[in-house]
Amino acid sequence: MRLLFVGTNRGGGGTESHFVTLALAMLAAGHNVAAVVYPGSPIHIGLSGHGVKLYNGIFRNAFDPRGIRAVLKASREYHPDWIIGSFSKEYWPLALIARGLRIKLALFKHMDFPLRPATRYFIPRLADRFIVISGYMRDCFIAYGIPSSRIQVLYNPLDLDYFRPDPLLRHATREALGLKEDDIVLGFVGALHHDKGIFVLADAVNQAMASLPKLKALWVGKGPHSAEFMAHLRNSSFATRHIIHEWTADVRPYYAAMDIFAIPSLRSETFGRVSIEAQACDLPVLGSFHGGIPETLEPGIAGQLLPPGDIPVWRDAILAMAGDEQLRGRIKEQGRAWVTRQFSAPVIARQFELLLEGKH
């Protein structure tokens, strides 16, 4: 198939990572891939040098003529079988261009925020495939009024050559962070926001630290509650055992330094990509039984699902995991194998291929 991906966002978050990983996975699967991207963006950088034909384009909003011209040019030159979009500001122009040029259209929705009434009604019907990234999201959009027959699910693909255990990186990062070889490090990666459950997790970790002198915590991220959260940690009895690092595009060194990973969200996550990244890096995961997170984790295989917001339960789970090295070792091996079967880029690329062909 000839696939034209369109994604002119300039950010470097989960949606952009999904876009790049899926495009490269489809290229590796033998399809021809082109993309309309914002020049110099993380998407542009991620796709460059891999054999993807790139067109420069800018959509500041749905009516931006620069983006419309770029997609029209790419469509007329490249003659794709499918146009694939992932960002809501591009839905309407892609729908109209695809309809006008008689090209099939697949649109991804990554967040569970309700669409505007006109968009909610027409876009899933104008698109040949309207795809969400979890069963939880599918249920949400059915509840918003989109017919179930118009919504498909495709999970996030993961590049397992990029996210993998790395003993040398582990040693170097722990040394740089001042961590000892026998320290047990529980980690968090994400936005420092109340809804992410960081204050609950911090309190649970502090209670566990009272019983485990070797337990440390590593927090990687930033957000609207960064200052409040850092003050919360400073005021705790175990402030010196918490390490905070601002958000970075490459989180692999920090996964490598961890022994346990936590995703304690209070608000529903549409998927929980960091959960599968952590498992791919050989980390057992403690995750909230909430939103799309349960779809990223096989309890008893790769970790444990816990009630969100319950500090005593989280404390006990941390104590059990941190205090049992054999348990962590067994889970590490099982978790990466499970993620490989469920979310590896070749597996998701094949499922996407079947979905486009109407066989999935």
NUMIVO-75374 format. One record per residue (C-alpha): x, y, z; residue in three letters; residue number from 1. Coordinates in pm, 1 decimal. Layout:
! NUMIVO-75374
FITOR:x:y:z:aa:i
FITOR:X:Y:Z:ALA:NUM
...
***
This chain:
! NUMIVO-75374
FITOR:x:y:z:aa:i
FITOR:0.0:0.0:0.0:MET:1
FITOR:96.8:361.5:-54.2:ARG:2
FITOR:41.2:550.9:270.1:LEU:3
FITOR:48.8:927.7:322.7:LEU:4
FITOR:78.3:1021.1:690.7:PHE:5
FITOR:-13.4:1379.1:778.2:VAL:6
FITOR:107.2:1523.9:1108.4:GLY:7
FITOR:222.1:1884.0:1135.6:THR:8
FITOR:225.9:1915.4:1514.2:ASN:9
FITOR:549.3:2057.1:1651.5:ARG:10
FITOR:540.0:1875.6:1986.8:GLY:11
FITOR:721.6:1564.8:2098.7:GLY:12
FITOR:465.9:1381.2:2312.7:GLY:13
FITOR:293.2:1046.3:2295.7:GLY:14
FITOR:84.1:1120.0:1985.9:THR:15
FITOR:392.2:1228.8:1794.8:GLU:16
FITOR:581.9:917.6:1909.9:SER:17
FITOR:290.1:700.9:1794.6:HIS:18
FITOR:291.3:876.3:1454.9:PHE:19
FITOR:664.1:819.8:1395.7:VAL:20
FITOR:672.0:462.0:1524.3:THR:21
FITOR:369.8:353.2:1321.8:LEU:22
FITOR:493.8:519.6:1000.9:ALA:23
FITOR:834.4:351.5:1030.5:LEU:24
FITOR:675.3:18.7:1120.9:ALA:25
FITOR:461.4:30.3:806.6:MET:26
FITOR:770.4:116.1:602.3:LEU:27
FITOR:956.5:-180.4:755.8:ALA:28
FITOR:657.5:-402.0:672.2:ALA:29
FITOR:711.6:-328.9:301.7:GLY:30
FITOR:465.5:-45.6:238.5:HIS:31
FITOR:550.4:280.4:64.0:ASN:32
FITOR:531.6:567.6:312.5:VAL:33
FITOR:527.6:944.5:268.7:ALA:34
FITOR:445.4:1213.1:522.4:ALA:35
FITOR:344.2:1578.0:541.9:VAL:36
FITOR:523.1:1720.3:846.8:VAL:37
FITOR:622.8:2047.1:1009.2:TYR:38
FITOR:986.0:2116.1:911.2:PRO:39
FITOR:1229.1:2070.2:1197.2:GLY:40
FITOR:968.5:1917.3:1429.9:SER:41
FITOR:1032.2:1598.0:1631.6:PRO:42
FITOR:813.7:1411.3:1380.6:ILE:43
FITOR:1024.3:1546.6:1092.6:HIS:44
FITOR:1346.6:1453.6:1270.9:ILE:45
FITOR:1214.1:1108.8:1365.3:GLY:46
FITOR:1120.4:1022.0:1006.9:LEU:47
FITOR:1423.9:1171.5:833.7:SER:48
FITOR:1684.3:939.2:691.1:GLY:49
FITOR:1468.6:626.1:691.0:HIS:50
FITOR:1334.3:629.5:336.4:GLY:51
FITOR:1007.5:812.3:408.2:VAL:52
FITOR:928.9:1071.9:140.9:LYS:53
FITOR:875.3:1397.8:330.2:LEU:54
FITOR:668.0:1702.5:237.5:TYR:55
FITOR:677.7:2021.1:443.0:ASN:56
FITOR:343.0:2147.0:566.7:GLY:57
FITOR:191.9:2366.6:836.3:ILE:58
FITOR:-155.6:2345.7:988.4:PHE:59
FITOR:-196.2:2610.4:1256.5:ARG:60
FITOR:-568.2:2540.6:1234.0:ASN:61
FITOR:-810.0:2357.1:1007.0:ALA:62
FITOR:-825.0:2647.9:761.9:PHE:63
FITOR:-451.8:2704.2:717.7:ASP:64
FITOR:-397.0:2722.9:338.2:PRO:65
FITOR:-31.7:2620.4:375.1:ARG:66
FITOR:-128.3:2283.5:513.6:GLY:67
FITOR:-406.7:2232.7:262.3:ILE:68
FITOR:-171.2:2310.2:-28.1:ARG:69
FITOR:92.4:2071.8:109.9:ALA:70
FITOR:-152.0:1780.5:143.6:VAL:71
FITOR:-297.3:1845.7:-202.6:LEU:72
FITOR:51.5:1855.2:-354.3:LYS:73
FITOR:159.0:1536.1:-178.3:ALA:74
FITOR:-164.2:1356.4:-273.3:SER:75
FITOR:-135.5:1450.3:-641.3:ARG:76
FITOR:234.2:1364.9:-664.3:GLU:77
FITOR:240.5:1056.0:-445.1:TYR:78
FITOR:-99.3:901.2:-532.1:HIS:79
FITOR:-157.0:734.7:-192.6:PRO:80
FITOR:-405.2:456.4:-130.4:ASP:81
FITOR:-463.3:596.6:219.9:TRP:82
FITOR:-424.3:930.9:394.7:ILE:83
FITOR:-359.2:884.4:767.8:ILE:84
FITOR:-404.2:1162.4:1022.7:GLY:85
FITOR:-359.7:1183.4:1398.7:SER:86
FITOR:-431.5:1543.7:1501.9:PHE:87
FITOR:-779.3:1692.3:1538.4:SER:88
FITOR:-693.9:2026.6:1378.8:LYS:89
FITOR:-627.4:1834.7:1056.6:GLU:90
FITOR:-942.3:1618.9:1056.2:TYR:91
FITOR:-1164.1:1841.3:845.7:TRP:92
FITOR:-912.8:1936.1:572.7:PRO:93
FITOR:-801.7:1573.9:541.8:LEU:94
FITOR:-1162.0:1455.1:523.1:ALA:95
FITOR:-1248.0:1703.1:248.3:LEU:96
FITOR:-927.8:1640.7:50.9:ILE:97
FITOR:-965.1:1262.6:74.7:ALA:98
FITOR:-1328.3:1281.9:-32.8:ARG:99
FITOR:-1248.5:1519.0:-320.9:GLY:100
FITOR:-958.6:1309.7:-452.2:LEU:101
FITOR:-1127.3:975.2:-377.9:ARG:102
FITOR:-854.5:859.1:-144.1:ILE:103
FITOR:-934.1:643.8:158.3:LYS:104
FITOR:-889.0:810.4:496.5:LEU:105
FITOR:-786.5:676.3:838.6:ALA:106
FITOR:-800.5:909.7:1138.9:LEU:107
FITOR:-658.9:839.9:1484.9:PHE:108
FITOR:-798.6:985.6:1806.2:LYS:109
FITOR:-557.9:975.0:2100.6:HIS:110
FITOR:-739.1:1170.1:2372.0:MET:111
FITOR:-1080.5:1102.2:2523.0:ASP:112
FITOR:-1199.3:1463.6:2516.3:PHE:113
FITOR:-1539.7:1494.5:2346.4:PRO:114
FITOR:-1539.1:1625.8:1991.0:LEU:115
FITOR:-1748.7:1924.8:1890.8:ARG:116
FITOR:-2098.7:1818.3:1782.7:PRO:117
FITOR:-2046.3:1859.9:1407.0:ALA:118
FITOR:-1705.2:1691.9:1418.6:THR:119
FITOR:-1835.9:1410.5:1638.7:ARG:120
FITOR:-2115.3:1337.3:1391.9:TYR:121
FITOR:-1946.9:1382.3:1054.5:PHE:122
FITOR:-1578.4:1292.0:1095.1:ILE:123
FITOR:-1626.3:924.5:1196.8:PRO:124
FITOR:-1862.0:893.0:901.2:ARG:125
FITOR:-1640.2:1074.0:650.6:LEU:126
FITOR:-1334.3:871.2:751.4:ALA:127
FITOR:-1307.8:516.2:621.2:ASP:128
FITOR:-1144.8:419.7:951.3:ARG:129
FITOR:-1181.5:612.2:1278.7:PHE:130
FITOR:-931.0:459.2:1519.9:ILE:131
FITOR:-881.0:497.0:1894.2:VAL:132
FITOR:-590.7:363.1:2098.5:ILE:133
FITOR:-769.1:155.0:2362.5:SER:134
FITOR:-1089.0:-27.8:2438.3:GLY:135
FITOR:-1148.7:225.1:2715.5:TYR:136
FITOR:-1146.7:506.4:2457.0:MET:137
FITOR:-1379.8:312.8:2228.9:ARG:138
FITOR:-1631.9:284.5:2513.0:ASP:139
FITOR:-1598.8:657.9:2583.0:CYS:140
FITOR:-1674.4:757.9:2225.0:PHE:141
FITOR:-1964.1:516.2:2197.5:ILE:142
FITOR:-2100.4:688.5:2508.8:ALA:143
FITOR:-2052.0:1022.7:2330.6:TYR:144
FITOR:-2282.1:898.8:2055.5:GLY:145
FITOR:-2050.8:763.4:1785.0:ILE:146
FITOR:-2184.3:433.6:1642.5:PRO:147
FITOR:-1975.4:136.0:1753.1:SER:148
FITOR:-1945.8:23.8:1390.1:SER:149
FITOR:-1751.2:342.9:1311.3:ARG:150
FITOR:-1479.6:296.9:1576.6:ILE:151
FITOR:-1182.1:60.1:1562.6:GLN:152
FITOR:-907.4:2.3:1820.8:VAL:153
FITOR:-534.6:-9.8:1749.0:LEU:154
FITOR:-290.2:-0.2:2037.4:TYR:155
FITOR:25.4:209.3:2050.4:ASN:156
FITOR:320.4:46.6:1871.8:PRO:157
FITOR:650.9:25.5:2056.1:LEU:158
FITOR:1001.4:17.1:1909.2:ASP:159
FITOR:1162.0:-260.6:2113.2:LEU:160
FITOR:1507.5:-191.5:1973.7:ASP:161
FITOR:1479.7:157.9:2124.7:TYR:162
FITOR:1314.5:62.7:2454.4:PHE:163
FITOR:1516.5:-227.0:2593.8:ARG:164
FITOR:1718.1:-323.6:2900.1:PRO:165
FITOR:2069.8:-178.5:2891.7:ASP:166
FITOR:2305.7:-278.1:3177.8:PRO:167
FITOR:2577.1:-31.5:3073.2:LEU:168
FITOR:2329.7:255.7:3060.1:LEU:169
FITOR:2193.3:147.8:3397.9:ARG:170
FITOR:2536.0:159.8:3558.9:HIS:171
FITOR:2625.5:496.9:3405.9:ALA:172
FITOR:2294.5:661.4:3495.9:THR:173
FITOR:2283.7:534.3:3852.3:ARG:174
FITOR:2640.9:649.5:3904.2:GLU:175
FITOR:2556.0:994.4:3764.6:ALA:176
FITOR:2252.3:1016.1:3995.6:LEU:177
FITOR:2453.4:913.9:4300.3:GLY:178
FITOR:2267.2:585.0:4342.8:LEU:179
FITOR:2436.4:283.9:4503.1:LYS:180
FITOR:2432.4:-59.6:4346.5:GLU:181
FITOR:2202.5:-200.7:4613.9:ASP:182
FITOR:1957.1:92.0:4616.5:ASP:183
FITOR:1604.0:-2.9:4510.0:ILE:184
FITOR:1465.3:273.3:4288.3:VAL:185
FITOR:1096.2:328.9:4226.5:LEU:186
FITOR:1036.4:559.9:3931.2:GLY:187
FITOR:772.7:782.5:3776.6:PHE:188
FITOR:780.8:938.4:3428.5:VAL:189
FITOR:518.1:1190.9:3322.6:GLY:190
FITOR:351.6:1524.8:3390.9:ALA:191
FITOR:380.0:1657.6:3745.4:LEU:192
FITOR:6.5:1709.7:3782.2:HIS:193
FITOR:-238.5:1623.4:4061.1:HIS:194
FITOR:-437.4:1399.9:3823.6:ASP:195
FITOR:-130.8:1182.4:3765.9:LYS:196
FITOR:-147.5:1067.2:4129.0:GLY:197
FITOR:200.4:1194.8:4213.9:ILE:198
FITOR:108.1:1320.0:4562.3:PHE:199
FITOR:-56.5:989.1:4649.4:VAL:200
FITOR:246.3:799.0:4521.9:LEU:201
FITOR:488.1:1025.7:4709.6:ALA:202
FITOR:304.1:965.6:5036.5:ASP:203
FITOR:294.2:589.7:4975.4:ALA:204
FITOR:666.8:586.7:4892.3:VAL:205
FITOR:752.0:786.9:5203.2:ASN:206
FITOR:563.4:539.8:5420.4:GLN:207
FITOR:745.2:250.8:5250.6:ALA:208
FITOR:1081.5:426.1:5298.6:MET:209
FITOR:1029.8:410.1:5673.3:ALA:210
FITOR:1062.3:29.9:5648.5:SER:211
FITOR:1311.0:4.7:5360.6:LEU:212
FITOR:1631.4:208.3:5405.8:PRO:213
FITOR:1749.4:123.4:5052.1:LYS:214
FITOR:1432.7:250.1:4880.4:LEU:215
FITOR:1478.5:563.3:4666.4:LYS:216
FITOR:1239.8:745.7:4430.7:ALA:217
FITOR:1319.9:894.0:4089.8:LEU:218
FITOR:1073.7:1143.2:3939.6:TRP:219
FITOR:1114.1:1245.1:3573.3:VAL:220
FITOR:885.2:1515.7:3442.1:GLY:221
FITOR:747.2:1864.3:3477.6:LYS:222
FITOR:403.6:2018.4:3482.9:GLY:223
FITOR:166.8:2274.0:3633.0:PRO:224
FITOR:215.6:2140.4:3986.2:HIS:225
FITOR:595.8:2103.4:3975.5:SER:226
FITOR:667.9:2367.8:4240.8:ALA:227
FITOR:397.6:2239.3:4475.4:GLU:228
FITOR:517.1:1882.1:4432.0:PHE:229
FITOR:882.5:1963.6:4496.8:MET:230
FITOR:780.1:2150.8:4813.1:ALA:231
FITOR:578.7:1843.8:4916.9:HIS:232
FITOR:887.2:1625.1:4880.1:LEU:233
FITOR:1113.7:1873.6:5058.3:ARG:234
FITOR:878.2:1878.6:5355.1:ASN:235
FITOR:880.0:1501.3:5392.3:SER:236
FITOR:1096.8:1308.0:5636.9:SER:237
FITOR:1277.8:1137.6:5347.6:PHE:238
FITOR:1347.2:1435.1:5120.2:ALA:239
FITOR:1706.1:1330.5:5051.9:THR:240
FITOR:1590.4:997.4:4909.1:ARG:241
FITOR:1387.3:1159.7:4629.8:HIS:242
FITOR:1554.1:1255.7:4302.1:ILE:243
FITOR:1376.2:1486.5:4056.5:ILE:244
FITOR:1478.9:1532.7:3693.4:HIS:245
FITOR:1301.4:1762.2:3449.4:GLU:246
FITOR:1132.7:1614.4:3146.8:TRP:247
FITOR:1364.6:1501.2:2869.3:THR:248
FITOR:1295.4:1368.6:2520.9:ALA:249
FITOR:1503.1:1057.0:2588.8:ASP:250
FITOR:1383.6:887.5:2907.9:VAL:251
FITOR:1568.5:560.1:2849.7:ARG:252
FITOR:1854.4:640.2:3092.3:PRO:253
FITOR:1600.3:692.2:3369.8:TYR:254
FITOR:1409.6:372.7:3296.0:TYR:255
FITOR:1748.8:199.2:3305.7:ALA:256
FITOR:1819.7:339.7:3653.0:ALA:257
FITOR:1489.0:218.1:3799.3:MET:258
FITOR:1393.4:-112.6:3959.8:ASP:259
FITOR:1015.1:-57.8:3978.4:ILE:260
FITOR:790.5:172.3:3775.7:PHE:261
FITOR:467.2:334.2:3894.2:ALA:262
FITOR:179.0:488.5:3700.3:ILE:263
FITOR:-59.9:599.7:3978.7:PRO:264
FITOR:-303.7:812.9:3775.9:SER:265
FITOR:-621.1:934.9:3944.9:LEU:266
FITOR:-781.8:1058.3:3622.7:ARG:267
FITOR:-841.3:812.4:3340.9:SER:268
FITOR:-550.3:763.4:3103.5:GLU:269
FITOR:-650.2:686.6:2746.4:THR:270
FITOR:-377.2:423.2:2728.3:PHE:271
FITOR:-64.8:463.8:2942.1:GLY:272
FITOR:225.6:443.0:2700.1:ARG:273
FITOR:487.6:477.6:2975.3:VAL:274
FITOR:363.9:148.3:3118.5:SER:275
FITOR:463.5:-50.3:2811.7:ILE:276
FITOR:786.6:147.6:2769.7:GLU:277
FITOR:883.3:55.8:3125.4:ALA:278
FITOR:796.4:-311.3:3075.7:GLN:279
FITOR:1005.9:-316.7:2758.4:ALA:280
FITOR:1296.9:-190.6:2969.7:CYS:281
FITOR:1253.8:-485.7:3209.0:ASP:282
FITOR:1066.5:-299.3:3483.5:LEU:283
FITOR:780.5:-442.0:3690.2:PRO:284
FITOR:492.0:-194.5:3688.8:VAL:285
FITOR:249.2:-84.1:3957.9:LEU:286
FITOR:-44.2:78.4:3779.2:GLY:287
FITOR:-381.9:229.8:3862.4:SER:288
FITOR:-682.1:15.4:3782.2:PHE:289
FITOR:-830.6:300.8:3586.1:HIS:290
FITOR:-897.3:407.9:3225.7:GLY:291
FITOR:-677.9:244.1:2964.0:GLY:292
FITOR:-397.1:145.7:3201.4:ILE:293
FITOR:-532.7:-208.6:3264.0:PRO:294
FITOR:-497.4:-275.4:2889.2:GLU:295
FITOR:-121.1:-211.9:2914.9:THR:296
FITOR:-50.8:-450.1:3199.0:LEU:297
FITOR:-109.6:-818.7:3265.2:GLU:298
FITOR:-150.8:-849.3:3645.0:PRO:299
FITOR:77.7:-1109.3:3795.0:GLY:300
FITOR:277.9:-1122.3:3472.9:ILE:301
FITOR:424.9:-773.2:3438.2:ALA:302
FITOR:322.3:-614.4:3766.5:GLY:303
FITOR:11.5:-526.6:3961.9:GLN:304
FITOR:-302.1:-314.3:3920.5:LEU:305
FITOR:-401.0:-110.4:4224.7:LEU:306
FITOR:-696.9:108.7:4324.3:PRO:307
FITOR:-616.3:472.6:4241.2:PRO:308
FITOR:-568.5:703.8:4537.0:GLY:309
FITOR:-542.7:434.5:4805.6:ASP:310
FITOR:-219.4:522.9:4986.4:ILE:311
FITOR:-204.9:217.0:5220.5:PRO:312
FITOR:-257.6:-24.9:4931.2:VAL:313
FITOR:11.3:145.7:4722.1:TRP:314
FITOR:248.0:146.8:5021.0:ARG:315
FITOR:200.1:-225.3:5075.2:ASP:316
FITOR:246.4:-302.1:4704.6:ALA:317
FITOR:569.1:-99.9:4698.2:ILE:318
FITOR:694.9:-280.5:5007.4:LEU:319
FITOR:612.4:-620.4:4858.3:ALA:320
FITOR:776.9:-545.8:4524.1:MET:321
FITOR:1080.3:-363.0:4660.4:ALA:322
FITOR:1138.9:-627.4:4926.3:GLY:323
FITOR:1139.3:-927.3:4692.9:ASP:324
FITOR:1425.4:-931.7:4443.3:GLU:325
FITOR:1325.0:-1273.3:4306.3:GLN:326
FITOR:972.8:-1146.1:4232.7:LEU:327
FITOR:1111.0:-844.5:4048.3:ARG:328
FITOR:1342.9:-1066.7:3846.3:GLY:329
FITOR:1063.6:-1301.8:3742.4:ARG:330
FITOR:831.2:-1017.2:3644.5:ILE:331
FITOR:1103.4:-843.7:3441.8:LYS:332
FITOR:1143.4:-1140.7:3209.9:GLU:333
FITOR:770.2:-1195.4:3171.4:GLN:334
FITOR:684.8:-828.4:3116.8:GLY:335
FITOR:909.1:-768.3:2818.4:ARG:336
FITOR:793.2:-1091.3:2655.5:ALA:337
FITOR:427.5:-991.1:2703.1:TRP:338
FITOR:484.4:-640.5:2561.8:VAL:339
FITOR:663.3:-794.8:2263.8:THR:340
FITOR:360.9:-1009.9:2185.2:ARG:341
FITOR:106.9:-734.0:2238.4:GLN:342
FITOR:262.3:-401.2:2137.7:PHE:343
FITOR:579.8:-447.0:1933.7:SER:344
FITOR:590.2:-231.7:1620.9:ALA:345
FITOR:576.3:-527.8:1376.5:PRO:346
FITOR:271.8:-673.0:1556.0:VAL:347
FITOR:82.9:-341.6:1552.0:ILE:348
FITOR:186.5:-274.4:1190.6:ALA:349
FITOR:34.4:-607.4:1086.1:ARG:350
FITOR:-285.6:-530.6:1277.8:GLN:351
FITOR:-302.9:-186.7:1112.7:PHE:352
FITOR:-255.7:-345.5:772.2:GLU:353
FITOR:-542.9:-585.5:838.0:LEU:354
FITOR:-756.8:-300.6:973.9:LEU:355
FITOR:-704.7:-97.7:655.2:LEU:356
FITOR:-786.0:-404.6:448.2:GLU:357
FITOR:-1106.5:-453.9:646.9:GLY:358
FITOR:-989.9:-785.6:796.8:LYS:359
FITOR:-934.6:-673.7:1157.8:HIS:360
***
